[in-house]
Amino acid sequence: MKRHIILLNDVNTEDDRPGVSFFSKDSVVSKIGQQQSLAIAKYLLDISLDMIVASTACSISRLLHNLRQRGGKPLSTSTGSSVVMKSIPVYYSEELNDRDFGVLNGTIIPPESDIFKHSRVCAEGGESIEQCRLRSFSCVRSYLDKYPDKNIAFVSHQNVCQILFNVLSNQSITHFDELWKFKGTYADFESNNISNTLTKFYNILHHLRFQGEE
């Protein structure tokens, strides 16, 4: 039986700056991020989701609210009346939080950093790409094994999404796609529990030509 595994990057926070990334689980969503979250939820309205598993980061809260309500859009019944779509269950896991950058956590890191060039190199007190892969995919695998017939969306951040994308698509753990640098990037895998087929991979906000800073 085939089911869908979805990866979704988060939205803009108050700490984001043009051209750089800011890594902190305490960053809160910005006004632009709130608009982005609603646009993303409405765009994904027609995708059948059974559950959402997400990072515990503060920046993700608004996105999750809109996702589980599917943008608040009502459904029309056969009688013509409107009913609100049932909320999708959301589960949280610290294992999906972005990489622990040790002494670099909570600082602005330029995009040209070498974090995806070496799988086992880490900053002082932080974790490597390989260590992040082990804990984040452990979370993903536990949900996939427990719910083999469910369509699940995993909502996280730039680095974890890239790492999970690499695992699901059988690429090198240090592979890097520019697309994951942007908020609202989305990947959809069709899975039969033996192999995964990437069916969609693009940025929702760019596709919608969303007018906001990335």
Backbone torsions as a table, in degrees:
resi	resn	phi	psi	omega
1	MET	NA	131.5	-179.0
2	LYS	-91.7	144.3	175.3
3	ARG	-142.6	171.6	-175.6
4	HIS	-108.3	137.7	173.8
5	ILE	-116.9	119.8	-175.4
6	ILE	-115.0	136.3	172.4
7	LEU	-112.5	135.5	-179.2
8	LEU	-139.5	126.6	176.5
9	ASN	-77.8	155.6	-175.6
10	ASP	-77.3	-163.1	-176.8
11	VAL	-118.3	176.4	-176.3
12	ASN	-64.1	145.7	177.6
13	THR	-117.9	171.8	178.8
14	GLU	-65.8	-18.8	-176.1
15	ASP	-96.3	-6.9	-179.1
16	ASP	-68.8	144.3	177.0
17	ARG	-129.9	147.3	178.8
18	PRO	-57.3	127.2	173.8
19	GLY	84.1	-3.2	-180.0
20	VAL	-135.9	167.6	178.4
21	SER	-118.6	144.1	177.9
22	PHE	-120.3	124.1	-174.3
23	PHE	-108.6	107.6	175.4
24	SER	-161.1	130.8	179.8
25	LYS	-72.4	-9.8	-178.4
26	ASP	-96.2	0.6	179.0
27	SER	-66.1	137.1	-178.8
28	VAL	-102.1	154.5	-178.2
29	VAL	-66.5	143.4	178.7
30	SER	-91.1	175.4	177.2
31	LYS	-62.7	-39.2	176.8
32	ILE	-63.7	-40.2	179.0
33	GLY	-61.9	-36.7	177.4
34	GLN	-64.1	-40.9	177.1
35	GLN	-66.5	-41.0	179.5
36	GLN	-61.9	-41.6	-176.5
37	SER	-63.0	-38.2	179.3
38	LEU	-70.2	-40.6	179.0
39	ALA	-63.0	-41.6	179.6
40	ILE	-65.0	-45.7	-178.9
41	ALA	-60.8	-43.7	179.9
42	LYS	-67.2	-36.0	179.9
43	TYR	-65.9	-34.9	-177.8
44	LEU	-90.3	11.2	-174.7
45	LEU	-56.4	-38.3	-174.7
46	ASP	-85.3	-1.2	178.8
47	ILE	-85.5	130.5	-179.1
48	SER	-78.0	110.7	179.1
49	LEU	-116.3	135.0	177.7
50	ASP	-99.2	-28.0	178.6
51	MET	-162.7	161.5	177.6
52	ILE	-125.2	133.8	175.6
53	VAL	-119.5	127.9	-169.3
54	ALA	-138.0	159.3	170.1
55	SER	-60.7	158.0	177.8
56	THR	-91.7	5.2	-177.1
57	ALA	-62.1	144.0	-178.1
58	CYS	-60.4	-35.0	-174.4
59	SER	-64.5	-16.0	-173.1
60	ILE	-92.6	-10.4	-171.8
61	SER	-59.2	-45.7	-177.9
62	ARG	-67.4	-40.6	178.1
63	LEU	-60.7	-43.9	-179.6
64	LEU	-64.8	-41.0	179.2
65	HIS	-58.3	-47.4	-178.9
66	ASN	-70.2	-35.8	179.0
67	LEU	-64.6	-46.4	-175.8
68	ARG	-70.6	-23.8	175.0
69	GLN	-94.5	-2.4	-177.6
70	ARG	54.1	44.6	176.5
71	GLY	76.7	5.8	179.2
72	GLY	74.4	10.6	-177.7
73	LYS	-75.8	129.0	-179.9
74	PRO	-78.8	158.5	174.5
75	LEU	-105.2	144.3	177.4
76	SER	-93.0	131.4	178.2
77	THR	-87.2	174.2	-178.9
78	SER	-64.8	-21.4	-179.6
79	THR	-88.0	-4.5	178.6
80	GLY	95.6	-10.6	178.3
81	SER	-79.6	165.1	-178.2
82	SER	-109.3	140.8	175.0
83	VAL	-129.9	149.8	-180.0
84	VAL	-83.1	134.6	180.0
85	MET	-63.1	139.0	179.8
86	LYS	-62.5	137.4	-178.7
87	SER	-64.7	143.4	177.3
88	ILE	-87.0	133.4	179.4
89	PRO	-64.3	141.4	179.6
90	VAL	-120.5	133.2	176.4
91	TYR	-120.4	145.8	-176.8
92	TYR	-114.2	146.6	177.4
93	SER	-148.2	126.6	175.6
94	GLU	-65.1	-19.0	179.2
95	GLU	-68.3	-13.9	176.5
96	LEU	-99.7	2.6	174.4
97	ASN	-64.7	155.0	-178.3
98	ASP	-63.0	167.5	-176.3
99	ARG	-52.8	144.2	172.4
100	ASP	-84.1	108.0	-176.7
101	PHE	-90.5	13.8	176.5
102	GLY	59.9	-126.1	-177.9
103	VAL	-65.2	-15.2	179.7
104	LEU	-90.8	-8.3	-178.5
105	ASN	-64.3	134.7	-179.1
106	GLY	83.1	13.8	178.5
107	THR	-120.7	161.8	177.1
108	ILE	-82.5	125.1	-176.9
109	ILE	-116.8	123.7	-178.7
110	PRO	-65.0	148.3	-177.1
111	PRO	-64.9	-19.0	-179.2
112	GLU	-84.4	9.1	178.7
113	SER	-60.8	162.4	-174.0
114	ASP	-94.3	22.5	-171.2
115	ILE	-65.4	-20.0	179.2
116	PHE	-110.4	19.9	177.9
117	LYS	-99.8	-20.5	-177.6
118	HIS	-136.6	121.7	-173.9
119	SER	-73.1	-25.5	-173.9
120	ARG	-115.5	11.3	177.9
121	VAL	-94.6	135.9	179.4
122	CYS	-141.6	156.8	176.4
123	ALA	-73.2	164.1	-179.9
124	GLU	-57.1	124.3	178.1
125	GLY	78.2	0.7	-177.7
126	GLY	-108.0	-173.1	-178.8
127	GLU	-115.2	157.1	178.8
128	SER	-85.5	171.8	174.7
129	ILE	-58.5	-42.3	-178.8
130	GLU	-64.7	-40.9	178.5
131	GLN	-65.2	-38.5	177.8
132	CYS	-66.8	-38.2	177.4
133	ARG	-59.8	-45.2	-177.2
134	LEU	-60.4	-45.9	-175.7
135	ARG	-80.1	-35.7	-178.3
136	SER	-73.3	-42.1	-179.5
137	PHE	-74.1	-24.4	173.9
138	SER	-60.4	-41.0	177.5
139	CYS	-64.3	-49.3	-179.3
140	VAL	-59.4	-47.4	-178.1
141	ARG	-61.9	-37.9	-178.7
142	SER	-62.8	-39.6	178.9
143	TYR	-73.7	-38.4	179.3
144	LEU	-65.2	-37.8	179.3
145	ASP	-72.0	-37.7	-177.0
146	LYS	-74.2	-31.7	-178.0
147	TYR	-125.9	71.8	-173.3
148	PRO	-66.6	-16.3	-177.9
149	ASP	-110.8	12.1	-175.9
150	LYS	-103.5	144.6	170.8
151	ASN	-86.9	119.3	-172.5
152	ILE	-122.3	133.9	173.7
153	ALA	-104.5	127.8	176.0
154	PHE	-105.7	116.4	-175.2
155	VAL	-108.1	119.6	-175.7
156	SER	-145.6	-142.0	-173.4
157	HIS	-129.9	175.1	-172.6
158	GLN	-45.8	-55.4	-172.0
159	ASN	-73.7	-42.7	178.5
160	VAL	-66.2	-41.6	177.4
161	CYS	-59.3	-43.4	178.9
162	GLN	-62.5	-43.2	-179.8
163	ILE	-64.3	-46.3	179.3
164	LEU	-65.9	-36.9	176.9
165	PHE	-60.4	-42.9	179.5
166	ASN	-62.3	-42.1	-179.1
167	VAL	-66.2	-48.7	-176.5
168	LEU	-67.1	-27.9	-179.3
169	SER	-100.3	9.4	176.8
170	ASN	57.4	42.1	176.6
171	GLN	-106.5	168.5	176.8
172	SER	-56.9	142.7	-178.7
173	ILE	-63.2	-21.2	-179.7
174	THR	-97.2	5.8	176.9
175	HIS	-61.7	141.5	-177.9
176	PHE	-132.5	126.5	175.6
177	ASP	-108.3	128.3	178.6
178	GLU	-57.3	-30.1	-174.8
179	LEU	-60.2	-33.8	-178.8
180	TRP	-70.9	-9.1	176.2
181	LYS	-71.1	-18.5	-174.6
182	PHE	-100.1	141.7	177.5
183	LYS	-65.1	143.9	177.5
184	GLY	84.4	10.9	176.9
185	THR	-74.8	143.3	-167.4
186	TYR	-140.5	135.8	176.1
187	ALA	-131.0	136.5	-178.6
188	ASP	-123.9	118.9	178.1
189	PHE	-108.3	134.1	170.4
190	GLU	-94.0	123.9	-172.0
191	SER	-124.4	142.8	174.0
192	ASN	-116.9	19.2	-179.9
193	ASN	71.5	-0.5	173.3
194	ILE	-115.1	-42.3	178.5
195	SER	-140.3	158.3	179.5
196	ASN	-118.0	134.8	177.8
197	THR	-116.0	120.7	179.4
198	LEU	-74.4	118.0	-177.8
199	THR	-104.9	-28.0	178.7
200	LYS	-144.0	138.7	177.0
201	PHE	-156.2	101.6	179.8
202	TYR	-163.1	176.4	178.9
203	ASN	-99.0	119.7	-176.5
204	ILE	-62.2	-43.1	-176.1
205	LEU	-68.3	-37.0	175.9
206	HIS	-68.5	-38.0	179.5
207	HIS	-62.5	-36.9	178.8
208	LEU	-85.1	-4.3	-175.6
209	ARG	55.8	46.4	-179.1
210	PHE	-62.5	130.6	-178.1
211	GLN	-90.0	86.8	178.5
212	GLY	-165.3	160.5	-180.0
213	GLU	-70.5	144.5	174.5
214	GLU	-101.0	NA	NA
